[in-house]
Amino acid sequence: MNEQSGPRTTMCGVALTSNRGVLMTTLLKLDNVSKQYGKDSWALQDVSFSAKSGEFVSIIGPSGAGKSTMLRCVNRMIEPSQGSIQFQGKETTSMGRQELRRLRRSIGMVFQHFNLVERLSVIENVLHGRLGYKNPLAGAIGIYSQVEKRKAQDILHALGLTDHMFKRCDQLSGGQKQRVGIARALVQEPELLLCDEPIASLDPSASKTIMDHLRSITESMGITVLVNLHQVDVALHYSDTIIGVNGGKVVFRGTPDELTQDRIHHIYGSASGELIMDAPAQGKLKGEAQLAYEIG
């Protein structure tokens, strides 16, 4: 059956074909991917999953489970020890230097700690997302076309950063810095956005803003978002698909509706009552410490 393209939509000045309302194709596929450090240490073991165009996928699991390693294997910031990674139907693990450079143009990355050049302006940091399209000389001296500059400005406007465009990044709040990081990734015109704990360092209000923008990116631009999260409730709210990882292995893959409390405990290797989500919804348990606080 031939697939019909969805209507073209525009967000952040970038026109792309929306995948909403049509049969989505597989964009990314991992098959038995493993990563070994040393003789006996495995960060990943036989990881297999796929992500479709325009899909929002969250990866959850305890610290040290292999979530960040998995994300970095996708764009080969970390080299997998074995297994297959296909992006847009092409095997990435065997790509040479030039092919890898072209691959990374199509895969944007958003970091927990922003990875911005603090002394440079917001617009300059965003334009760094175009470096993958430049020769070394043009990149080194910062030569960008008017089209590229306009695209960066449009993206910043869509992310609510118009008034901060020419400020140094060290003058911004954490949430604003993360929006700059998203803008830098979007100016690449990616098909896939990898987000490594993008709200781990942010307050609840800034976290919501970031997650709302990421969800909007999938819905209005058709860009696949693959995000590592520690917050299960956030994954449940925003995701199309959730992947649970523990000990370097995928132990759950399903929709938010399929992620039961028992399955959450399985992902985190915990017993009932050991996770923050198990805390009573109303009030606090009055243990000795709470009583001492009240009478003190």
Buried (B, 14 or more C-beta within 10 A) or exposed (E): EEEEEBEEBEBBBBEBBBBEEBEBEBBBBBEEBBBBEEEEEBBBBBBBBBBBBBBBBBBBBBEEBBBBBBBBBBBBBBEBBEBBBBBBEEEBBEBEEEEEEEBBBBBBBBBBEBBBEEEBBBBBBBBBBBBBBBEEEBBEEEEBEEEBBEBBBBBBBBBEBEEBBEBBBEEBEBBBBBBBBBBBBBBBBBBBBBBBBBBEBBEEEBBBBBBEBBBBBBBBBBBBBBBBBBBBEBBBEBBBBBBBBBBBBBBBBEEBEEBEEEBBBBBBEEEEEEBEBEEEEEEEEEEEEEEEEEEE
